């Protein structure tokens, strides 16, 4: 019962965050704006699937580490938020 609630909550949260991301980003900026968030979504999906299917081995850990590094690298393509700057 708890696993099914976790799955439903995870899918709803992931779907809502993808919709918010799509509405927030500039449509003309291209794929480079999305690379960091795509990598972080993949980390989330790999981590959840490793938990769900009991695949917490070295391959899933290496993939999570790789996508975290890749997402951190692509943060240089994010545009700065001008709302918070003085």
Phi and psi restraints in degrees (value plus and minus 20) as a CYANA .aco file:
   2 UNK   PHI     -87.5   -47.5
   2 UNK   PSI     -55.2   -15.2
   3 UNK   PHI     -85.5   -45.5
   3 UNK   PSI     -59.1   -19.1
   4 UNK   PHI     -89.5   -49.5
   4 UNK   PSI     -56.5   -16.5
   5 UNK   PHI     -85.2   -45.2
   5 UNK   PSI     -60.2   -20.2
   6 UNK   PHI     -83.3   -43.3
   6 UNK   PSI     -62.4   -22.4
   7 UNK   PHI     -83.9   -43.9
   7 UNK   PSI     -66.0   -26.0
   8 UNK   PHI     -84.3   -44.3
   8 UNK   PSI     -62.2   -22.2
   9 UNK   PHI     -84.3   -44.3
   9 UNK   PSI     -61.6   -21.6
  10 UNK   PHI     -84.0   -44.0
  10 UNK   PSI     -65.6   -25.6
  11 UNK   PHI     -85.5   -45.5
  11 UNK   PSI     -61.1   -21.1
  12 UNK   PHI     -85.2   -45.2
  12 UNK   PSI     -62.7   -22.7
  13 UNK   PHI     -86.3   -46.3
  13 UNK   PSI     -59.8   -19.8
  14 UNK   PHI     -86.6   -46.6
  14 UNK   PSI     -62.5   -22.5
  15 UNK   PHI     -85.3   -45.3
  15 UNK   PSI     -62.4   -22.4
  16 UNK   PHI     -84.8   -44.8
  16 UNK   PSI     -60.1   -20.1
  17 UNK   PHI     -89.7   -49.7
  17 UNK   PSI     -52.7   -12.7
  18 UNK   PHI     -88.2   -48.2
  18 UNK   PSI     -60.3   -20.3
  19 UNK   PHI     -84.7   -44.7
  19 UNK   PSI     -63.9   -23.9
  20 UNK   PHI     -84.1   -44.1
  20 UNK   PSI     -60.9   -20.9
  21 UNK   PHI     -81.9   -41.9
  21 UNK   PSI     -64.3   -24.3
  22 UNK   PHI     -84.2   -44.2
  22 UNK   PSI     -59.4   -19.4
  23 UNK   PHI     -93.9   -53.9
  23 UNK   PSI     -49.2    -9.2
  24 UNK   PHI     -99.6   -59.6
  24 UNK   PSI     -58.9   -18.9
  25 UNK   PHI     -95.5   -55.5
  25 UNK   PSI     133.8   173.8
  26 UNK   PHI     -93.1   -53.1
  26 UNK   PSI     111.8   151.8
  27 UNK   PHI     -92.0   -52.0
  27 UNK   PSI     -43.9    -3.9
  28 UNK   PHI    -109.5   -69.5
  28 UNK   PSI     -24.5    15.5
  29 UNK   PHI     -97.8   -57.8
  29 UNK   PSI     -43.0    -3.0
  30 UNK   PHI      73.6   113.6
  30 UNK   PSI    -189.9  -149.9
  31 UNK   PHI     -95.4   -55.4
  31 UNK   PSI     -42.0    -2.0
  32 UNK   PHI     -82.9   -42.9
  32 UNK   PSI     -47.9    -7.9
  33 UNK   PHI     -87.5   -47.5
  33 UNK   PSI     -50.0   -10.0
  34 UNK   PHI    -111.8   -71.8
  34 UNK   PSI     -30.2     9.8
  35 UNK   PHI     -82.8   -42.8
  35 UNK   PSI     -61.6   -21.6
  36 UNK   PHI     -84.5   -44.5
  36 UNK   PSI     -66.8   -26.8
  37 UNK   PHI     -90.2   -50.2
  37 UNK   PSI     -52.9   -12.9
  38 UNK   PHI     -82.7   -42.7
  38 UNK   PSI     -63.2   -23.2
  39 UNK   PHI     -83.8   -43.8
  39 UNK   PSI     -60.9   -20.9
  40 UNK   PHI     -91.1   -51.1
  40 UNK   PSI     -53.8   -13.8
  41 UNK   PHI     -85.0   -45.0
  41 UNK   PSI     -59.2   -19.2
  42 UNK   PHI     -85.0   -45.0
  42 UNK   PSI     -56.5   -16.5
  43 UNK   PHI     -80.9   -40.9
  43 UNK   PSI     -63.4   -23.4
  44 UNK   PHI     -84.3   -44.3
  44 UNK   PSI     -64.6   -24.6
  45 UNK   PHI     -85.8   -45.8
  45 UNK   PSI     -62.3   -22.3
  46 UNK   PHI     -84.7   -44.7
  46 UNK   PSI     -63.8   -23.8
  47 UNK   PHI     -83.9   -43.9
  47 UNK   PSI     -62.0   -22.0
  48 UNK   PHI     -90.1   -50.1
  48 UNK   PSI     -60.6   -20.6
  49 UNK   PHI     -88.7   -48.7
  49 UNK   PSI     -52.1   -12.1
  50 UNK   PHI     -85.9   -45.9
  50 UNK   PSI     -57.4   -17.4
  51 UNK   PHI     -90.3   -50.3
  51 UNK   PSI     -65.8   -25.8
  52 UNK   PHI     -86.4   -46.4
  52 UNK   PSI     -62.9   -22.9
  53 UNK   PHI    -118.7   -78.7
  53 UNK   PSI     -11.1    28.9
  54 UNK   PHI      37.6    77.6
  54 UNK   PSI      29.2    69.2
  55 UNK   PHI    -135.6   -95.6
  55 UNK   PSI      27.3    67.3
  56 UNK   PHI    -103.1   -63.1
  56 UNK   PSI      24.0    64.0
  57 UNK   PHI    -109.6   -69.6
  57 UNK   PSI    -189.3  -149.3
  58 UNK   PHI     -88.2   -48.2
  58 UNK   PSI     -51.1   -11.1
  59 UNK   PHI     -85.7   -45.7
  59 UNK   PSI     -65.1   -25.1
  60 UNK   PHI     -87.3   -47.3
  60 UNK   PSI     -56.9   -16.9
  61 UNK   PHI     -86.6   -46.6
  61 UNK   PSI     -59.5   -19.5
  62 UNK   PHI     -87.7   -47.7
  62 UNK   PSI     -58.7   -18.7
  63 UNK   PHI     -84.9   -44.9
  63 UNK   PSI     -61.6   -21.6
  64 UNK   PHI     -82.5   -42.5
  64 UNK   PSI     -64.8   -24.8
  65 UNK   PHI     -82.8   -42.8
  65 UNK   PSI     -63.0   -23.0
  66 UNK   PHI     -82.1   -42.1
  66 UNK   PSI     -66.7   -26.7
  67 UNK   PHI     -91.4   -51.4
  67 UNK   PSI     -48.8    -8.8
  68 UNK   PHI     -86.3   -46.3
  68 UNK   PSI     -63.5   -23.5
  69 UNK   PHI     -85.6   -45.6
  69 UNK   PSI     -61.5   -21.5
  70 UNK   PHI     -84.8   -44.8
  70 UNK   PSI     -61.5   -21.5
  71 UNK   PHI     -85.6   -45.6
  71 UNK   PSI     -57.9   -17.9
  72 UNK   PHI     -87.9   -47.9
  72 UNK   PSI     -54.8   -14.8
  73 UNK   PHI     -86.6   -46.6
  73 UNK   PSI     -60.5   -20.5
  74 UNK   PHI    -100.4   -60.4
  74 UNK   PSI     -17.1    22.9
  75 UNK   PHI     -87.1   -47.1
  75 UNK   PSI     -37.2     2.8
  76 UNK   PHI     -89.6   -49.6
  76 UNK   PSI     -37.2     2.8
  77 UNK   PHI    -109.9   -69.9
  77 UNK   PSI     -25.6    14.4
  78 UNK   PHI     -94.0   -54.0
  78 UNK   PSI     120.6   160.6
  79 UNK   PHI     -99.7   -59.7
  79 UNK   PSI     124.7   164.7
  80 UNK   PHI     -89.7   -49.7
  80 UNK   PSI     127.2   167.2
  81 UNK   PHI    -101.4   -61.4
  81 UNK   PSI      96.5   136.5
  82 UNK   PHI    -109.8   -69.8
  82 UNK   PSI     -28.4    11.6
  83 UNK   PHI     -90.2   -50.2
  83 UNK   PSI     -52.6   -12.6
  84 UNK   PHI    -112.4   -72.4
  84 UNK   PSI     -32.9     7.1
  85 UNK   PHI     -98.6   -58.6
  85 UNK   PSI     125.2   165.2
